[in-house]
Amino acid sequence: QVQLVESGGGLVQPGGSLRLSCVASTNNFHSYSMGWYRQAPGKQRVLVARFRASGTTDYLDAVKGRFAISRDNAKNTVYLQMNNLKPEDTAAYYCNARNTQTATNAFGQGTQVTVSS
């Protein structure tokens, strides 16, 4: 089972930026569809951004134009660049790795992002 470790969260003022990182412990990182979810207090976990198996990307409407997902297969790492952050972006952010062939759907432990002045 793939292990995921996120980092890069923190406290930032509105309009600021953060870059989240997620390192996966696997020898087959390239075979996983990677993504980021977030969960605000009292709300359900929602998809923020992901790579499809085809390599195309999907984004939550609320973050389009502000967030960008990327991956470095040589480093087993997926990133989430978050710009122009808003208070409503405050949530715990979770890295996700999916592989339908192995029925894998793994999440990391999460990293907290707080946007506040």
N, C-alpha and C positions, 0 to 999 in steps of 0.2 A: 504494500500500500504506500502510495506516495505521501511524503510528509511535506507540509508547506509552512514556511515561516515568514510572516509579514514584518515590515518595519517602515519607518518614515512618518508615522502619524504624529500628531501634536496639536498645540494650540496656535492658531493663526488668526489674524485680524481679517475682517471682510475685505475682499479684493486681493488677498494674498494668495500664495501658491504653496503647494506641497507636492512632493513626489513619493508615492508609495512604492515599495519594492516587495517582491515575494520570491523567495528562493525555494525551489523544489528539489527534494532529495530523491532522485530517480535517474536511471540510466537511459530512460526513454522520454525525456522531456518533450522532444519534438512530436511525440505521438499524442500529447494531451492538448485538448482545447482548454485554454486558460481564460480566466475571467475574474472580475471583481464584483462583489456584492456589498451592500451596506444595510445596516439595521439601526434605525433610530429607536430611542426608548419608547416602548409601548406600541411599536409598529412592526410589521412583518419585514423579513429580509427581502430585499429587492435586488435585481440585477442592475448593475451600473454600467458595465462594459464587458465585452467578451470578444474573443476570437472564435469564429466558427471553424469547423474542421477544414473548410475551404480556404481559410485564411482571411476571409472578410470579417468585418467588425460590426458589432451592434452596440448602441448606446442608449441609455435611458434618456428620454426626451429632455428631461430637466438639466442634463449635463452636456448635451450636444453643443459643440463649439467651445466648451470650456475644459473638458477632460479629454485625455488621449491615452489609449492603451498601447503598449508596445511590449515586445519580448526580445530577449537575447538568448537564443538556444545554446550558444556556447557557454553561457553562464548559468543556464537553468533558471533564468529569472524573467519574471514578468513585472512590468511597471505600470503605474497609473499616475500620469502627470495631471495635476489638478490646478487650474488657474482660475482667477477671478472667483475665489471661493465665497460662498454665501452662508449665512447662519443656518439655512435649511439643509446645507450639506453636512451638518454635524451628525455624526453616526459612528458606529464601529464598522470598519471596513474589513471585509474578508476576501482572501484569495481563494479561488476555486480551480480545481483541476478535474477535467472530465475526459473519460475515454470510454466510448460506448462498447468497444470490443471487449474490454475487460470489466465492464459494468462498474467503473470507478467514478465516483463523484465525491471528491474530497475537499474539505475546507480547512483553512488554517485557523489559528487561535484568535485572529483579529487584531487590528490596530485602531486606536481611537483617534478620530479627527474631530476637533472642536473649533468652530469658527465663531469668534466672539470678539467684540471690542472691549 
